[in-house]
Amino acid sequence: MTVLRLTTHADGPITIVELVGELNLATAPDLAAHLGRLLHEGRRYLVLDMSGLHSCDAAGMDSLRGGLVRTQLAGGVLRLAAPGEEFTDLVEPRLRRVAHADLGEAVDNLRQALADPPAETAASS
């Protein structure tokens, strides 16, 4: 059975979503729904901590892309923290190209993502 555990906590205006497990056809709708709820609640700066993500298939990439687009349409920012090398090399460039988006840089770890929030988010805290 495929499992994706999503754990969310706030650090000031920043919402951190930890992804643990597999992001694929079976679990992508869970991530999409979770990100949708956060945006509905008014959370606009989302950091996805991908350090616990074991795999991401095309459906997973689609859910990330959809989350990115929805976040941008809501005036927010979606940043990826600690993506694996495979994700950084293959998936992230596709997300940037398809969404014409600034993901912020995919950073090596969560600490980096929290240390350098977008200017408008830092100003509002």
Chimera marker file (.cmm) of the C-alpha trace (Angstrom):
<marker_set name="trace">
<marker id="1" x="0.000" y="0.000" z="0.000" r="1" g="1" b="0" radius="0.5"/>
<marker id="2" x="1.266" y="3.476" z="-0.921" r="1" g="1" b="0" radius="0.5"/>
<marker id="3" x="1.433" y="5.958" z="1.927" r="1" g="1" b="0" radius="0.5"/>
<marker id="4" x="2.093" y="9.686" z="2.088" r="1" g="1" b="0" radius="0.5"/>
<marker id="5" x="2.085" y="11.267" z="5.516" r="1" g="1" b="0" radius="0.5"/>
<marker id="6" x="1.526" y="15.035" z="5.587" r="1" g="1" b="0" radius="0.5"/>
<marker id="7" x="2.401" y="16.904" z="8.759" r="1" g="1" b="0" radius="0.5"/>
<marker id="8" x="1.792" y="20.646" z="8.914" r="1" g="1" b="0" radius="0.5"/>
<marker id="9" x="2.981" y="23.295" z="11.332" r="1" g="1" b="0" radius="0.5"/>
<marker id="10" x="3.382" y="27.061" z="11.238" r="1" g="1" b="0" radius="0.5"/>
<marker id="11" x="6.477" y="29.113" z="11.873" r="1" g="1" b="0" radius="0.5"/>
<marker id="12" x="5.072" y="32.643" z="11.963" r="1" g="1" b="0" radius="0.5"/>
<marker id="13" x="3.634" y="33.412" z="8.526" r="1" g="1" b="0" radius="0.5"/>
<marker id="14" x="5.361" y="30.360" z="7.052" r="1" g="1" b="0" radius="0.5"/>
<marker id="15" x="3.488" y="27.075" z="6.801" r="1" g="1" b="0" radius="0.5"/>
<marker id="16" x="5.668" y="23.981" z="6.636" r="1" g="1" b="0" radius="0.5"/>
<marker id="17" x="4.283" y="20.778" z="5.182" r="1" g="1" b="0" radius="0.5"/>
<marker id="18" x="6.425" y="17.703" z="5.746" r="1" g="1" b="0" radius="0.5"/>
<marker id="19" x="5.993" y="15.010" z="3.098" r="1" g="1" b="0" radius="0.5"/>
<marker id="20" x="6.971" y="11.510" z="4.185" r="1" g="1" b="0" radius="0.5"/>
<marker id="21" x="6.510" y="8.520" z="1.911" r="1" g="1" b="0" radius="0.5"/>
<marker id="22" x="5.589" y="8.335" z="-1.759" r="1" g="1" b="0" radius="0.5"/>
<marker id="23" x="3.974" y="11.013" z="-3.898" r="1" g="1" b="0" radius="0.5"/>
<marker id="24" x="2.282" y="9.167" z="-6.739" r="1" g="1" b="0" radius="0.5"/>
<marker id="25" x="-1.024" y="8.456" z="-8.448" r="1" g="1" b="0" radius="0.5"/>
<marker id="26" x="-2.529" y="7.086" z="-5.232" r="1" g="1" b="0" radius="0.5"/>
<marker id="27" x="-1.362" y="9.906" z="-2.927" r="1" g="1" b="0" radius="0.5"/>
<marker id="28" x="-1.254" y="12.992" z="-5.171" r="1" g="1" b="0" radius="0.5"/>
<marker id="29" x="-4.934" y="13.864" z="-4.493" r="1" g="1" b="0" radius="0.5"/>
<marker id="30" x="-4.148" y="13.953" z="-0.758" r="1" g="1" b="0" radius="0.5"/>
<marker id="31" x="-1.422" y="16.565" z="-1.268" r="1" g="1" b="0" radius="0.5"/>
<marker id="32" x="-3.611" y="18.608" z="-3.630" r="1" g="1" b="0" radius="0.5"/>
<marker id="33" x="-6.480" y="18.642" z="-1.115" r="1" g="1" b="0" radius="0.5"/>
<marker id="34" x="-4.140" y="19.506" z="1.761" r="1" g="1" b="0" radius="0.5"/>
<marker id="35" x="-2.574" y="22.446" z="-0.093" r="1" g="1" b="0" radius="0.5"/>
<marker id="36" x="-6.055" y="23.611" z="-1.116" r="1" g="1" b="0" radius="0.5"/>
<marker id="37" x="-7.177" y="23.649" z="2.532" r="1" g="1" b="0" radius="0.5"/>
<marker id="38" x="-4.111" y="25.652" z="3.560" r="1" g="1" b="0" radius="0.5"/>
<marker id="39" x="-4.734" y="28.242" z="0.849" r="1" g="1" b="0" radius="0.5"/>
<marker id="40" x="-8.408" y="28.422" z="1.825" r="1" g="1" b="0" radius="0.5"/>
<marker id="41" x="-7.279" y="29.136" z="5.409" r="1" g="1" b="0" radius="0.5"/>
<marker id="42" x="-5.257" y="32.086" z="4.110" r="1" g="1" b="0" radius="0.5"/>
<marker id="43" x="-1.799" y="30.548" z="4.308" r="1" g="1" b="0" radius="0.5"/>
<marker id="44" x="0.250" y="32.091" z="1.485" r="1" g="1" b="0" radius="0.5"/>
<marker id="45" x="3.874" y="31.095" z="2.103" r="1" g="1" b="0" radius="0.5"/>
<marker id="46" x="4.155" y="27.336" z="1.916" r="1" g="1" b="0" radius="0.5"/>
<marker id="47" x="7.335" y="25.333" z="2.340" r="1" g="1" b="0" radius="0.5"/>
<marker id="48" x="7.234" y="21.676" z="1.346" r="1" g="1" b="0" radius="0.5"/>
<marker id="49" x="9.828" y="19.757" z="3.346" r="1" g="1" b="0" radius="0.5"/>
<marker id="50" x="10.654" y="16.943" z="0.957" r="1" g="1" b="0" radius="0.5"/>
<marker id="51" x="13.418" y="15.344" z="3.018" r="1" g="1" b="0" radius="0.5"/>
<marker id="52" x="11.175" y="12.378" z="3.793" r="1" g="1" b="0" radius="0.5"/>
<marker id="53" x="9.834" y="11.907" z="0.272" r="1" g="1" b="0" radius="0.5"/>
<marker id="54" x="11.019" y="8.586" z="-1.134" r="1" g="1" b="0" radius="0.5"/>
<marker id="55" x="9.641" y="8.885" z="-4.661" r="1" g="1" b="0" radius="0.5"/>
<marker id="56" x="7.635" y="11.164" z="-6.915" r="1" g="1" b="0" radius="0.5"/>
<marker id="57" x="6.028" y="9.997" z="-10.161" r="1" g="1" b="0" radius="0.5"/>
<marker id="58" x="4.289" y="11.974" z="-12.918" r="1" g="1" b="0" radius="0.5"/>
<marker id="59" x="1.050" y="12.240" z="-10.932" r="1" g="1" b="0" radius="0.5"/>
<marker id="60" x="3.032" y="13.544" z="-7.975" r="1" g="1" b="0" radius="0.5"/>
<marker id="61" x="4.703" y="16.105" z="-10.192" r="1" g="1" b="0" radius="0.5"/>
<marker id="62" x="1.273" y="17.159" z="-11.476" r="1" g="1" b="0" radius="0.5"/>
<marker id="63" x="0.035" y="17.685" z="-7.915" r="1" g="1" b="0" radius="0.5"/>
<marker id="64" x="3.104" y="19.815" z="-7.124" r="1" g="1" b="0" radius="0.5"/>
<marker id="65" x="2.596" y="21.826" z="-10.290" r="1" g="1" b="0" radius="0.5"/>
<marker id="66" x="-1.097" y="22.302" z="-9.474" r="1" g="1" b="0" radius="0.5"/>
<marker id="67" x="-0.231" y="23.368" z="-5.942" r="1" g="1" b="0" radius="0.5"/>
<marker id="68" x="2.319" y="25.814" z="-7.289" r="1" g="1" b="0" radius="0.5"/>
<marker id="69" x="-0.140" y="27.374" z="-9.718" r="1" g="1" b="0" radius="0.5"/>
<marker id="70" x="-2.922" y="27.615" z="-7.121" r="1" g="1" b="0" radius="0.5"/>
<marker id="71" x="-0.528" y="29.163" z="-4.613" r="1" g="1" b="0" radius="0.5"/>
<marker id="72" x="0.607" y="31.751" z="-7.144" r="1" g="1" b="0" radius="0.5"/>
<marker id="73" x="-2.972" y="32.571" z="-8.137" r="1" g="1" b="0" radius="0.5"/>
<marker id="74" x="-3.679" y="33.188" z="-4.451" r="1" g="1" b="0" radius="0.5"/>
<marker id="75" x="-0.730" y="35.606" z="-4.324" r="1" g="1" b="0" radius="0.5"/>
<marker id="76" x="1.504" y="33.208" z="-2.456" r="1" g="1" b="0" radius="0.5"/>
<marker id="77" x="4.801" y="31.392" z="-2.754" r="1" g="1" b="0" radius="0.5"/>
<marker id="78" x="5.520" y="27.669" z="-2.715" r="1" g="1" b="0" radius="0.5"/>
<marker id="79" x="9.079" y="26.674" z="-1.879" r="1" g="1" b="0" radius="0.5"/>
<marker id="80" x="10.656" y="23.222" z="-1.916" r="1" g="1" b="0" radius="0.5"/>
<marker id="81" x="13.024" y="22.297" z="0.894" r="1" g="1" b="0" radius="0.5"/>
<marker id="82" x="15.423" y="19.359" z="0.821" r="1" g="1" b="0" radius="0.5"/>
<marker id="83" x="14.362" y="17.761" z="-2.445" r="1" g="1" b="0" radius="0.5"/>
<marker id="84" x="16.477" y="14.761" z="-3.363" r="1" g="1" b="0" radius="0.5"/>
<marker id="85" x="19.015" y="15.018" z="-6.151" r="1" g="1" b="0" radius="0.5"/>
<marker id="86" x="16.755" y="13.124" z="-8.570" r="1" g="1" b="0" radius="0.5"/>
<marker id="87" x="13.933" y="15.557" z="-7.941" r="1" g="1" b="0" radius="0.5"/>
<marker id="88" x="16.160" y="18.603" z="-8.297" r="1" g="1" b="0" radius="0.5"/>
<marker id="89" x="17.709" y="17.396" z="-11.551" r="1" g="1" b="0" radius="0.5"/>
<marker id="90" x="14.584" y="16.085" z="-13.285" r="1" g="1" b="0" radius="0.5"/>
<marker id="91" x="11.376" y="17.400" z="-11.808" r="1" g="1" b="0" radius="0.5"/>
<marker id="92" x="12.098" y="20.928" z="-10.619" r="1" g="1" b="0" radius="0.5"/>
<marker id="93" x="13.150" y="22.262" z="-14.071" r="1" g="1" b="0" radius="0.5"/>
<marker id="94" x="9.910" y="20.888" z="-15.531" r="1" g="1" b="0" radius="0.5"/>
<marker id="95" x="7.860" y="22.591" z="-12.838" r="1" g="1" b="0" radius="0.5"/>
<marker id="96" x="9.587" y="25.895" z="-13.561" r="1" g="1" b="0" radius="0.5"/>
<marker id="97" x="9.102" y="25.545" z="-17.316" r="1" g="1" b="0" radius="0.5"/>
<marker id="98" x="5.459" y="24.480" z="-17.229" r="1" g="1" b="0" radius="0.5"/>
<marker id="99" x="4.312" y="26.909" z="-14.553" r="1" g="1" b="0" radius="0.5"/>
<marker id="100" x="6.576" y="29.767" z="-15.685" r="1" g="1" b="0" radius="0.5"/>
<marker id="101" x="7.169" y="30.121" z="-12.012" r="1" g="1" b="0" radius="0.5"/>
<marker id="102" x="9.631" y="31.074" z="-9.410" r="1" g="1" b="0" radius="0.5"/>
<marker id="103" x="9.712" y="28.314" z="-6.848" r="1" g="1" b="0" radius="0.5"/>
<marker id="104" x="12.354" y="30.196" z="-5.015" r="1" g="1" b="0" radius="0.5"/>
<marker id="105" x="15.428" y="28.110" z="-5.191" r="1" g="1" b="0" radius="0.5"/>
<marker id="106" x="14.973" y="24.545" z="-4.132" r="1" g="1" b="0" radius="0.5"/>
<marker id="107" x="17.084" y="24.651" z="-1.019" r="1" g="1" b="0" radius="0.5"/>
<marker id="108" x="19.094" y="21.900" z="0.587" r="1" g="1" b="0" radius="0.5"/>
<marker id="109" x="17.271" y="21.889" z="3.904" r="1" g="1" b="0" radius="0.5"/>
<marker id="110" x="14.362" y="23.315" z="5.838" r="1" g="1" b="0" radius="0.5"/>
<marker id="111" x="16.540" y="25.745" z="7.779" r="1" g="1" b="0" radius="0.5"/>
<marker id="112" x="17.547" y="27.470" z="4.526" r="1" g="1" b="0" radius="0.5"/>
<marker id="113" x="13.927" y="27.732" z="3.394" r="1" g="1" b="0" radius="0.5"/>
<marker id="114" x="12.945" y="29.401" z="6.654" r="1" g="1" b="0" radius="0.5"/>
<marker id="115" x="15.975" y="31.698" z="6.761" r="1" g="1" b="0" radius="0.5"/>
<marker id="116" x="15.207" y="33.419" z="3.473" r="1" g="1" b="0" radius="0.5"/>
<marker id="117" x="11.458" y="34.022" z="3.068" r="1" g="1" b="0" radius="0.5"/>
<marker id="118" x="10.185" y="36.240" z="0.253" r="1" g="1" b="0" radius="0.5"/>
<marker id="119" x="10.400" y="39.946" z="1.108" r="1" g="1" b="0" radius="0.5"/>
<marker id="120" x="6.626" y="40.477" z="1.298" r="1" g="1" b="0" radius="0.5"/>
<marker id="121" x="6.275" y="37.589" z="3.761" r="1" g="1" b="0" radius="0.5"/>
<marker id="122" x="9.157" y="38.760" z="5.931" r="1" g="1" b="0" radius="0.5"/>
<marker id="123" x="7.687" y="42.274" z="6.004" r="1" g="1" b="0" radius="0.5"/>
<marker id="124" x="4.266" y="41.016" z="7.135" r="1" g="1" b="0" radius="0.5"/>
<marker id="125" x="5.570" y="39.079" z="10.137" r="1" g="1" b="0" radius="0.5"/>
<link id1="1" id2="2" r="1" g="1" b="0" radius="0.2"/>
<link id1="2" id2="3" r="1" g="1" b="0" radius="0.2"/>
<link id1="3" id2="4" r="1" g="1" b="0" radius="0.2"/>
<link id1="4" id2="5" r="1" g="1" b="0" radius="0.2"/>
<link id1="5" id2="6" r="1" g="1" b="0" radius="0.2"/>
<link id1="6" id2="7" r="1" g="1" b="0" radius="0.2"/>
<link id1="7" id2="8" r="1" g="1" b="0" radius="0.2"/>
<link id1="8" id2="9" r="1" g="1" b="0" radius="0.2"/>
<link id1="9" id2="10" r="1" g="1" b="0" radius="0.2"/>
<link id1="10" id2="11" r="1" g="1" b="0" radius="0.2"/>
<link id1="11" id2="12" r="1" g="1" b="0" radius="0.2"/>
<link id1="12" id2="13" r="1" g="1" b="0" radius="0.2"/>
<link id1="13" id2="14" r="1" g="1" b="0" radius="0.2"/>
<link id1="14" id2="15" r="1" g="1" b="0" radius="0.2"/>
<link id1="15" id2="16" r="1" g="1" b="0" radius="0.2"/>
<link id1="16" id2="17" r="1" g="1" b="0" radius="0.2"/>
<link id1="17" id2="18" r="1" g="1" b="0" radius="0.2"/>
<link id1="18" id2="19" r="1" g="1" b="0" radius="0.2"/>
<link id1="19" id2="20" r="1" g="1" b="0" radius="0.2"/>
<link id1="20" id2="21" r="1" g="1" b="0" radius="0.2"/>
<link id1="21" id2="22" r="1" g="1" b="0" radius="0.2"/>
<link id1="22" id2="23" r="1" g="1" b="0" radius="0.2"/>
<link id1="23" id2="24" r="1" g="1" b="0" radius="0.2"/>
<link id1="24" id2="25" r="1" g="1" b="0" radius="0.2"/>
<link id1="25" id2="26" r="1" g="1" b="0" radius="0.2"/>
<link id1="26" id2="27" r="1" g="1" b="0" radius="0.2"/>
<link id1="27" id2="28" r="1" g="1" b="0" radius="0.2"/>
<link id1="28" id2="29" r="1" g="1" b="0" radius="0.2"/>
<link id1="29" id2="30" r="1" g="1" b="0" radius="0.2"/>
<link id1="30" id2="31" r="1" g="1" b="0" radius="0.2"/>
<link id1="31" id2="32" r="1" g="1" b="0" radius="0.2"/>
<link id1="32" id2="33" r="1" g="1" b="0" radius="0.2"/>
<link id1="33" id2="34" r="1" g="1" b="0" radius="0.2"/>
<link id1="34" id2="35" r="1" g="1" b="0" radius="0.2"/>
<link id1="35" id2="36" r="1" g="1" b="0" radius="0.2"/>
<link id1="36" id2="37" r="1" g="1" b="0" radius="0.2"/>
<link id1="37" id2="38" r="1" g="1" b="0" radius="0.2"/>
<link id1="38" id2="39" r="1" g="1" b="0" radius="0.2"/>
<link id1="39" id2="40" r="1" g="1" b="0" radius="0.2"/>
<link id1="40" id2="41" r="1" g="1" b="0" radius="0.2"/>
<link id1="41" id2="42" r="1" g="1" b="0" radius="0.2"/>
<link id1="42" id2="43" r="1" g="1" b="0" radius="0.2"/>
<link id1="43" id2="44" r="1" g="1" b="0" radius="0.2"/>
<link id1="44" id2="45" r="1" g="1" b="0" radius="0.2"/>
<link id1="45" id2="46" r="1" g="1" b="0" radius="0.2"/>
<link id1="46" id2="47" r="1" g="1" b="0" radius="0.2"/>
<link id1="47" id2="48" r="1" g="1" b="0" radius="0.2"/>
<link id1="48" id2="49" r="1" g="1" b="0" radius="0.2"/>
<link id1="49" id2="50" r="1" g="1" b="0" radius="0.2"/>
<link id1="50" id2="51" r="1" g="1" b="0" radius="0.2"/>
<link id1="51" id2="52" r="1" g="1" b="0" radius="0.2"/>
<link id1="52" id2="53" r="1" g="1" b="0" radius="0.2"/>
<link id1="53" id2="54" r="1" g="1" b="0" radius="0.2"/>
<link id1="54" id2="55" r="1" g="1" b="0" radius="0.2"/>
<link id1="55" id2="56" r="1" g="1" b="0" radius="0.2"/>
<link id1="56" id2="57" r="1" g="1" b="0" radius="0.2"/>
<link id1="57" id2="58" r="1" g="1" b="0" radius="0.2"/>
<link id1="58" id2="59" r="1" g="1" b="0" radius="0.2"/>
<link id1="59" id2="60" r="1" g="1" b="0" radius="0.2"/>
<link id1="60" id2="61" r="1" g="1" b="0" radius="0.2"/>
<link id1="61" id2="62" r="1" g="1" b="0" radius="0.2"/>
<link id1="62" id2="63" r="1" g="1" b="0" radius="0.2"/>
<link id1="63" id2="64" r="1" g="1" b="0" radius="0.2"/>
<link id1="64" id2="65" r="1" g="1" b="0" radius="0.2"/>
<link id1="65" id2="66" r="1" g="1" b="0" radius="0.2"/>
<link id1="66" id2="67" r="1" g="1" b="0" radius="0.2"/>
<link id1="67" id2="68" r="1" g="1" b="0" radius="0.2"/>
<link id1="68" id2="69" r="1" g="1" b="0" radius="0.2"/>
<link id1="69" id2="70" r="1" g="1" b="0" radius="0.2"/>
<link id1="70" id2="71" r="1" g="1" b="0" radius="0.2"/>
<link id1="71" id2="72" r="1" g="1" b="0" radius="0.2"/>
<link id1="72" id2="73" r="1" g="1" b="0" radius="0.2"/>
<link id1="73" id2="74" r="1" g="1" b="0" radius="0.2"/>
<link id1="74" id2="75" r="1" g="1" b="0" radius="0.2"/>
<link id1="75" id2="76" r="1" g="1" b="0" radius="0.2"/>
<link id1="76" id2="77" r="1" g="1" b="0" radius="0.2"/>
<link id1="77" id2="78" r="1" g="1" b="0" radius="0.2"/>
<link id1="78" id2="79" r="1" g="1" b="0" radius="0.2"/>
<link id1="79" id2="80" r="1" g="1" b="0" radius="0.2"/>
<link id1="80" id2="81" r="1" g="1" b="0" radius="0.2"/>
<link id1="81" id2="82" r="1" g="1" b="0" radius="0.2"/>
<link id1="82" id2="83" r="1" g="1" b="0" radius="0.2"/>
<link id1="83" id2="84" r="1" g="1" b="0" radius="0.2"/>
<link id1="84" id2="85" r="1" g="1" b="0" radius="0.2"/>
<link id1="85" id2="86" r="1" g="1" b="0" radius="0.2"/>
<link id1="86" id2="87" r="1" g="1" b="0" radius="0.2"/>
<link id1="87" id2="88" r="1" g="1" b="0" radius="0.2"/>
<link id1="88" id2="89" r="1" g="1" b="0" radius="0.2"/>
<link id1="89" id2="90" r="1" g="1" b="0" radius="0.2"/>
<link id1="90" id2="91" r="1" g="1" b="0" radius="0.2"/>
<link id1="91" id2="92" r="1" g="1" b="0" radius="0.2"/>
<link id1="92" id2="93" r="1" g="1" b="0" radius="0.2"/>
<link id1="93" id2="94" r="1" g="1" b="0" radius="0.2"/>
<link id1="94" id2="95" r="1" g="1" b="0" radius="0.2"/>
<link id1="95" id2="96" r="1" g="1" b="0" radius="0.2"/>
<link id1="96" id2="97" r="1" g="1" b="0" radius="0.2"/>
<link id1="97" id2="98" r="1" g="1" b="0" radius="0.2"/>
<link id1="98" id2="99" r="1" g="1" b="0" radius="0.2"/>
<link id1="99" id2="100" r="1" g="1" b="0" radius="0.2"/>
<link id1="100" id2="101" r="1" g="1" b="0" radius="0.2"/>
<link id1="101" id2="102" r="1" g="1" b="0" radius="0.2"/>
<link id1="102" id2="103" r="1" g="1" b="0" radius="0.2"/>
<link id1="103" id2="104" r="1" g="1" b="0" radius="0.2"/>
<link id1="104" id2="105" r="1" g="1" b="0" radius="0.2"/>
<link id1="105" id2="106" r="1" g="1" b="0" radius="0.2"/>
<link id1="106" id2="107" r="1" g="1" b="0" radius="0.2"/>
<link id1="107" id2="108" r="1" g="1" b="0" radius="0.2"/>
<link id1="108" id2="109" r="1" g="1" b="0" radius="0.2"/>
<link id1="109" id2="110" r="1" g="1" b="0" radius="0.2"/>
<link id1="110" id2="111" r="1" g="1" b="0" radius="0.2"/>
<link id1="111" id2="112" r="1" g="1" b="0" radius="0.2"/>
<link id1="112" id2="113" r="1" g="1" b="0" radius="0.2"/>
<link id1="113" id2="114" r="1" g="1" b="0" radius="0.2"/>
<link id1="114" id2="115" r="1" g="1" b="0" radius="0.2"/>
<link id1="115" id2="116" r="1" g="1" b="0" radius="0.2"/>
<link id1="116" id2="117" r="1" g="1" b="0" radius="0.2"/>
<link id1="117" id2="118" r="1" g="1" b="0" radius="0.2"/>
<link id1="118" id2="119" r="1" g="1" b="0" radius="0.2"/>
<link id1="119" id2="120" r="1" g="1" b="0" radius="0.2"/>
<link id1="120" id2="121" r="1" g="1" b="0" radius="0.2"/>
<link id1="121" id2="122" r="1" g="1" b="0" radius="0.2"/>
<link id1="122" id2="123" r="1" g="1" b="0" radius="0.2"/>
<link id1="123" id2="124" r="1" g="1" b="0" radius="0.2"/>
<link id1="124" id2="125" r="1" g="1" b="0" radius="0.2"/>
</marker_set>
